[in-house]
Amino acid sequence: MSSTKKLNLSKTRLLNLGLIMTLVLSAICLFASLEQYLSIQQVRVVTTVILLLCYTLFYYWIQDRHAQAHQAHRANHQIPSASLSTESLNQNDTLIVYASQTGYAEQLALQTQTSLQQGGMQTHLLDISQLDSALLQKAQQILFIASTTGEGDAPDSAAKFTRDIMTQSLSLTHCRYAVLALGDRHYQAFCAFGHQLDHWLHQQGAKTLFDLVEVDNGDDGALRHWQHHLGVLSGHTDLADWHPAEYETWTLTERRLLNAGSQGNAVYQLRLTPPTKRDWQAGDIAEILPRRPGIEIVLPHREYSIASIPQDGAVELIVRQMQQADGGLGWGSGWLTHFAELGTAIQLRLRNNRSFHPPDSHCPLILIGNGTGIAGLRAHLKHRAQQGQRQNWLFFGERNREHDFFCQTEIEQWQTSGVLSKLDLAFSRDQPQRIYVQDKLREQAAALSEWISNGAAIYVCGSLEGMAGGVDAALREMLGDEVLETMREDGLYRRDVY
């Protein structure tokens, strides 16, 4: 914006503010001089009018400050006004595309760009109105921040994209993407445009970097979850949270090694007790604020699937020790499995993970996971056992049965009692040829299709790389894209993958 335009805009704001202030002051003076001649009812009316004028002045001042801050934010981040050319888009660049109605999606796109750039990634920020088919077909990696407006409509800025691009069939098999969908659950079509965009991209063959993240009316927990994914994507998970949360003080009361002698990193089962009784649902997430002896900086949170239900009286986690590039233990896993002694205060926050809550109906449930993904599946099996729901089928994979059969005693007890009506295990290193959970799915294709035809839901928990993609591909081979997409839209295909 030119200096002349800025000056004219500032003059206009000052004149408008001055006019409103003059009106309010004049009204107050007039009221003071006439108050003795007015009845009680008239005094009330005049008082109401003055209060409305004061509210108008305050509202205008807030909006004006917001507009100035937004313009300064745009100027500081140098949002491009011209379209990005395919020639200037390199293979390793990441596109950050926002579809904004009020400016909120644009603001989150800027924060996303900042986080990725701090992680050393090359990025381009783009309004969705500037995204054409040529750019879309060249981009290797795209992050979409998509608002929904009205009763499930795309923002006005996305009108051209939905009309000209989303009506085409494009080959996007080269592209990996993720969607941050913004919405408000008070509206029936919650995050509708984000879901439509996600569905269309998948239909064109694009692969997800991670599952769609829904944000209900600016929910900080969902935004921290998005930022967590950004940290993993950039390889820099030590960046401060955008919106620091308030944590409670829980106590680490138990820690047990689950895989002594394993070829893999150590895995521990942890038990954390709350200060007072707390409630959550199977599928919810524990956000941990890690600490490290001798280090005073505030570290970003870490997320873990909860392996227990409230009736257990504590949050239980199954955590694998991770290693940083320098060989040291990961911030979160190192704190929980090594540095924190029993009895240590742990800063913990429960996060509602609605997209992985139990099915609404008493339908059969197929649970698929590997490694520490057993945590989220264990919580669901505990919930199903408590509810007396016995049509459950578990697929679980790890390295060796002897060392890595996490929760073996419980799983075998559930099988004996009938809570688990079917169990398939894939221990990849127990035979010369590697066997994974997706291979077990293919072996059981006929029975699995029968369960699906009887209304079963599929829940997947575990590693995004390898397992989740392999499972998704196997399910699509067996069931077809249309069936699996319908299940996803109906809440019958859910994933908690990381």
C-alpha positions in Angstrom: 0.0 0.0 0.0 1.4 3.4 -0.9 2.2 6.0 1.7 -0.5 8.4 0.3 -3.2 5.7 0.6 -2.1 4.9 4.1 -2.3 8.6 5.0 -5.8 8.9 3.5 -6.9 5.8 5.3 -5.6 7.1 8.6 -7.3 10.5 8.1 -10.6 8.7 7.3 -10.3 6.6 10.5 -9.6 9.7 12.6 -12.6 11.5 11.1 -14.9 8.6 11.7 -13.7 8.1 15.3 -14.0 11.9 15.9 -17.5 12.0 14.5 -18.7 9.2 16.8 -17.0 10.7 19.9 -18.6 14.1 19.1 -22.0 12.4 18.9 -21.5 10.6 22.2 -20.2 13.7 24.1 -23.0 15.8 22.6 -25.6 13.3 23.8 -24.1 13.2 27.3 -24.1 17.0 27.6 -27.6 17.3 26.3 -28.8 14.6 28.7 -27.1 16.3 31.7 -28.8 19.6 30.9 -32.3 18.1 30.3 -32.3 15.4 33.0 -34.2 17.4 35.5 -37.1 18.0 33.0 -37.4 14.3 32.0 -39.6 11.5 33.4 -38.0 8.3 34.7 -39.1 6.4 31.6 -37.5 9.1 29.4 -34.3 9.0 31.4 -34.1 5.2 30.8 -34.6 5.7 27.0 -31.9 8.4 26.8 -29.5 6.3 28.9 -30.1 3.3 26.6 -29.3 5.5 23.5 -26.1 6.8 25.1 -25.0 3.3 26.0 -25.6 2.1 22.5 -23.6 5.0 21.1 -20.7 4.1 23.5 -20.9 0.5 22.5 -20.8 1.5 18.8 -17.7 3.6 19.5 -16.0 0.7 21.4 -16.9 -1.8 18.7 -15.6 0.5 15.9 -12.3 1.1 17.9 -11.8 -2.7 18.2 -12.5 -3.4 14.6 -10.2 -0.6 13.6 -7.4 -2.0 15.7 -7.9 -5.4 14.3 -7.8 -4.1 10.7 -4.6 -2.2 11.4 -3.0 -5.3 13.0 -4.1 -7.4 10.1 -2.6 -5.0 7.6 0.7 -4.8 9.5 0.8 -8.6 9.7 0.3 -8.9 5.9 3.0 -6.3 5.3 5.5 -8.0 7.6 5.0 -11.3 6.0 5.0 -9.9 2.4 2.0 -11.8 1.1 2.4 -12.0 -2.7 -0.2 -10.1 -4.7 0.8 -11.7 -8.0 0.1 -15.3 -9.0 2.9 -17.9 -8.5 4.3 -19.2 -11.8 5.1 -22.9 -12.4 8.6 -21.9 -13.3 9.3 -20.5 -9.8 7.9 -23.6 -8.1 10.7 -26.0 -7.3 10.3 -29.7 -6.6 11.0 -29.5 -2.9 8.8 -26.4 -2.3 5.7 -26.6 -0.2 2.6 -24.7 -1.2 0.4 -23.2 1.5 -3.0 -22.4 0.1 -5.7 -20.6 2.1 -9.4 -20.3 1.4 -10.5 -17.5 3.7 -13.7 -15.6 4.3 -12.9 -13.4 7.3 -9.1 -13.5 7.2 -8.7 -16.2 9.9 -7.6 -18.9 7.5 -5.1 -16.5 6.0 -3.7 -15.7 9.5 -3.3 -19.5 10.2 -1.6 -19.9 6.8 0.9 -17.2 7.8 1.6 -19.0 11.0 1.9 -22.3 9.1 4.4 -20.7 6.8 6.4 -19.3 9.6 6.6 -22.7 11.4 7.8 -24.5 8.2 10.3 -21.8 7.4 11.7 -22.0 10.9 12.1 -25.7 10.2 14.2 -24.8 7.1 11.5 -25.6 4.5 11.0 -23.6 1.3 7.4 -22.4 1.1 5.0 -20.3 -1.1 1.8 -18.7 0.3 -1.1 -18.6 -2.1 -4.8 -17.5 -2.0 -6.9 -20.3 -3.4 -8.2 -17.9 -6.1 -4.6 -18.0 -7.5 -4.3 -21.8 -7.6 -4.8 -23.1 -11.1 -4.5 -26.6 -12.6 -1.0 -26.0 -13.8 0.3 -25.2 -10.3 -1.7 -28.0 -8.8 -0.3 -30.5 -11.2 3.3 -29.4 -10.6 3.2 -29.0 -6.8 4.7 -32.0 -4.9 3.4 -30.9 -1.5 0.4 -28.7 -0.6 -1.1 -27.6 2.8 -4.6 -26.3 2.5 -6.2 -24.1 5.2 -9.9 -24.0 4.3 -12.7 -22.2 5.9 -16.4 -23.1 5.6 -19.0 -20.3 5.5 -22.7 -20.2 5.8 -24.4 -23.6 5.7 -21.5 -25.5 4.3 -20.4 -23.2 1.5 -16.9 -22.5 0.3 -15.5 -19.0 0.9 -16.1 -16.5 -1.8 -12.4 -16.6 -2.7 -12.7 -20.3 -3.5 -15.6 -19.8 -6.0 -13.4 -19.9 -9.1 -11.4 -22.9 -7.8 -14.6 -24.9 -7.0 -16.1 -24.0 -10.4 -13.1 -24.4 -12.7 -10.8 -26.8 -10.9 -12.9 -29.1 -8.7 -15.1 -30.0 -11.7 -12.1 -31.4 -13.6 -10.4 -34.8 -13.4 -6.7 -34.2 -12.8 -3.8 -36.6 -12.2 -2.4 -35.7 -8.8 -0.7 -39.0 -8.0 2.6 -37.1 -7.5 1.1 -34.8 -4.9 1.0 -35.1 -1.1 -1.3 -32.9 0.8 -3.0 -32.1 4.1 -6.1 -30.1 5.0 -6.8 -27.8 8.0 -10.6 -27.5 8.0 -12.1 -24.5 9.8 -15.7 -24.5 10.9 -18.3 -24.2 13.7 -20.2 -27.2 15.1 -23.3 -25.0 15.6 -23.8 -25.4 11.9 -25.0 -28.7 10.5 -22.4 -28.8 7.7 -19.4 -28.7 9.9 -16.1 -28.0 8.0 -18.0 -29.0 4.8 -15.7 -27.3 2.3 -12.6 -28.7 3.9 -14.1 -32.2 3.7 -15.1 -31.6 0.1 -11.6 -30.5 -0.8 -10.1 -33.5 0.9 -12.4 -35.9 -0.9 -11.8 -34.3 -4.3 -8.0 -34.4 -3.8 -8.1 -38.0 -2.9 -10.3 -38.8 -5.9 -7.5 -37.3 -8.1 -5.0 -39.7 -6.6 -3.2 -37.3 -4.2 -1.8 -38.9 -1.0 -2.3 -37.5 2.4 0.7 -36.2 4.5 -1.6 -36.7 7.5 -5.3 -36.9 8.2 -7.6 -33.8 7.9 -7.6 -31.7 11.1 -10.9 -30.1 12.0 -11.0 -26.8 14.0 -14.2 -26.0 15.8 -14.5 -22.2 16.2 -10.7 -21.7 16.7 -10.2 -24.6 19.1 -6.6 -24.2 20.4 -6.2 -28.0 20.9 -6.9 -28.7 17.3 -4.5 -26.0 16.2 -1.7 -27.4 18.4 -2.4 -30.8 16.8 -1.9 -29.2 13.3 1.3 -27.5 14.6 2.4 -30.9 15.9 2.1 -32.3 12.4 4.0 -29.4 11.0 6.8 -30.1 13.4 7.0 -33.7 12.3 6.8 -32.6 8.6 9.7 -30.2 8.9 11.7 -32.3 11.3 11.7 -29.6 13.9 9.4 -30.6 16.7 11.0 -28.2 19.2 9.2 -25.0 18.0 7.1 -23.2 20.6 3.3 -23.8 20.5 1.3 -21.1 18.8 -1.3 -21.1 21.6 0.1 -22.3 24.9 -2.4 -24.3 26.9 -3.2 -24.5 30.6 -2.0 -27.8 32.0 -2.9 -29.7 35.1 -0.5 -31.4 37.4 -0.8 -35.2 37.3 1.5 -37.7 39.0 3.6 -40.4 37.3 2.8 -43.4 39.5 3.9 -46.4 37.4 6.3 -47.2 34.6 6.9 -50.6 33.1 9.1 -51.8 30.2 7.1 -53.8 27.7 9.7 -55.1 25.3 12.8 -56.2 27.1 15.3 -57.7 24.6 13.6 -56.2 21.6 15.4 -55.2 18.5 13.5 -51.9 18.5 13.6 -48.9 20.9 12.4 -49.4 24.4 8.6 -49.2 24.9 7.1 -48.3 28.3 3.6 -48.5 29.7 3.0 -45.5 32.0 0.3 -44.7 34.5 -0.5 -41.1 35.4 -3.0 -40.2 38.1 -5.0 -36.9 38.1 -5.3 -34.4 41.0 -9.0 -35.1 41.2 -11.4 -37.4 39.2 -11.2 -36.7 35.4 -13.3 -37.9 32.5 -12.5 -38.6 28.9 -13.5 -41.0 26.1 -11.7 -43.8 24.3 -9.8 -42.2 21.4 -8.9 -39.0 23.3 -5.4 -37.6 23.4 -3.1 -36.7 26.3 -1.0 -33.6 25.7 2.2 -33.6 27.8 4.4 -30.6 28.5 7.9 -32.1 28.7 10.7 -30.9 30.9 14.3 -31.7 31.1 16.5 -31.3 34.2 18.7 -28.2 34.0 16.8 -26.7 31.0 14.5 -23.8 31.8 13.0 -23.1 28.3 9.4 -24.0 27.7 9.2 -26.9 25.4 6.3 -27.6 22.9 3.8 -30.2 23.9 3.8 -33.8 22.9 0.7 -35.9 22.0 0.0 -39.5 23.0 -3.0 -41.7 22.5 -4.6 -42.6 25.8 -4.6 -46.4 26.4 -7.1 -46.4 29.3 -10.7 -45.4 30.1 -11.9 -43.2 33.0 -13.0 -46.3 35.0 -9.3 -47.3 35.3 -8.8 -44.2 37.5 -5.7 -43.0 35.6 -4.4 -42.1 32.1 -2.2 -44.9 30.8 0.2 -44.3 27.9 2.3 -46.6 25.8 5.4 -44.7 24.8 8.4 -45.7 22.7 11.7 -44.0 23.4 12.6 -41.8 20.4 16.1 -40.4 19.6 17.1 -37.0 18.3 19.6 -36.4 15.6 22.4 -36.0 18.1 21.6 -39.4 19.7 19.9 -38.0 22.8 16.4 -39.0 23.9 13.4 -37.2 22.4 12.0 -34.4 24.5 8.7 -36.0 25.3 9.6 -39.7 25.4 12.8 -39.0 27.2 11.0 -37.1 29.9 8.3 -39.7 30.4 10.4 -42.9 30.2 13.8 -41.8 31.6 14.2 -38.4 33.3 11.0 -38.2 35.3 11.1 -40.4 38.4 8.1 -42.1 39.9 6.1 -39.6 41.9 7.2 -36.7 39.6 4.6 -34.1 38.7 3.7 -34.3 35.0 2.0 -31.4 33.2 -0.9 -33.0 31.3 -3.9 -31.8 29.4 -6.7 -34.0 28.1 -7.7 -33.2 24.5 -11.0 -34.3 23.0 -10.3 -36.2 19.8 -13.9 -36.4 18.5 -12.8 -38.0 15.2 -11.6 -41.1 17.0 -14.4 -41.6 19.5 -16.3 -44.9 19.6 -19.0 -45.5 17.0 -22.4 -44.1 17.7 -24.1 -47.5 17.2 -23.4 -51.0 18.6 -21.9 -52.0 15.3 -19.1 -54.6 14.9 -15.6 -53.0 15.2 -12.4 -53.8 13.3 -9.3 -52.5 15.0 -6.1 -52.2 13.1 -2.7 -51.0 14.4 1.0 -51.5 14.9 3.5 -50.7 17.6 2.5 -48.1 20.1 -0.8 -47.7 18.2 -2.0 -50.5 20.4 -2.6 -47.7 23.0 -5.6 -46.2 21.2 -7.0 -49.6 20.3 -6.6 -50.9 23.9 -8.8 -48.0 25.1 -11.5 -48.9 22.6 -11.4 -52.6 23.5 -11.7 -51.6 27.2 -14.7 -49.5 26.3 -16.3 -52.2 24.2 -15.8 -54.8 27.0 -17.5 -52.5 29.5 -20.4 -51.9 27.1 -20.8 -55.7 26.5 -20.1 -55.3 22.8 -18.3 -58.5 21.7 -18.1 -58.2 17.9 -14.5 -57.0 17.9 -11.7 -58.0 15.5 -8.1 -56.9 16.2 -5.2 -56.8 13.7 -1.9 -56.0 15.4 1.6 -55.9 14.1 5.1 -55.6 15.6 8.6 -57.1 15.2 8.9 -60.3 17.2 6.2 -62.1 19.2 8.6 -63.0 22.0 9.6 -59.4 22.8 7.1 -57.1 21.1 3.6 -58.5 21.8 2.4 -55.5 23.8 -0.5 -56.1 26.2 -0.4 -59.8 25.4 -2.0 -61.0 28.6 -5.0 -58.6 28.2 -5.4 -59.4 24.5 -5.4 -63.2 25.2 -7.9 -62.7 28.1 -10.2 -60.7 25.8 -9.9 -63.5 23.2 -10.8 -66.2 25.8 -13.7 -64.2 27.3 -15.2 -63.4 23.8 -14.6 -59.7 23.9 -12.3 -60.4 20.9 -14.2 -62.6 18.4 -11.3 -62.5 16.0 -7.6 -61.8 16.3 -4.9 -61.6 13.6 -1.2 -60.9 14.5 1.6 -59.9 12.2 5.1 -60.2 13.7 7.3 -59.1 10.8 10.7 -60.5 11.9 9.5 -64.0 13.0 10.0 -65.4 9.5 12.3 -64.8 6.5 9.5 -63.0 4.6 8.2 -59.8 6.2 4.6 -60.0 7.1 2.6 -56.8 8.1 -1.0 -56.1 9.1 -2.0 -55.1 5.6 -0.9 -58.6 4.5 -3.2 -60.1 7.2 -6.0 -58.0 5.9 -5.6 -59.4 2.4 -5.6 -62.9 3.8 -8.9 -62.2 5.5 -10.5 -60.3 2.5 -13.7 -62.4 2.3 -14.4 -62.4 6.1 -13.6 -58.7 6.3 -16.0 -57.9 3.4 -18.7 -59.8 5.3 -18.1 -57.8 8.4 -18.3 -54.5 6.4 -21.6 -55.6 4.8 -22.9 -56.2 8.3 -22.2 -52.6 9.2 -18.7 -52.8 10.8 -16.6 -49.8 11.5 -12.8 -49.7 10.9 -10.5 -47.9 13.3 -6.8 -47.6 12.5 -4.1 -46.4 15.1 -0.3 -46.3 14.7 2.4 -45.1 12.4 1.4 -43.0 9.4 4.4 -44.0 7.4 4.2 -47.6 6.1 1.4 -49.0 8.2 -1.5 -46.5 7.7 -0.8 -46.1 4.0 -0.4 -49.8 3.5 -3.6 -50.6 5.3 -5.5 -47.9 3.4 -4.3 -49.3 0.1 -5.3 -52.9 1.1 -8.7 -51.8 2.2 -9.3 -49.9 -1.1 -8.2 -53.0 -3.1 -10.7 -55.2 -1.2 -13.6 -52.8 -0.7 -13.2 -50.2 -3.5 -12.7 -46.5 -3.2 -16.4 -45.7 -3.2 -17.2 -48.0 -0.2 -14.3 -46.8 1.9 -15.1 -43.1 1.1 -18.7 -43.6 2.1 -17.6 -45.3 5.3 -15.3 -42.3 6.0 -18.1 -39.8 5.4 -20.4 -41.9 7.7 -17.8 -42.0 10.5 -17.2 -45.7 10.0 -13.6 -45.4 8.8 -11.5 -43.5 11.4 -7.8 -43.1 11.9 -5.5 -41.9 14.7 -2.1 -42.0 12.9 1.1 -40.2 13.5 
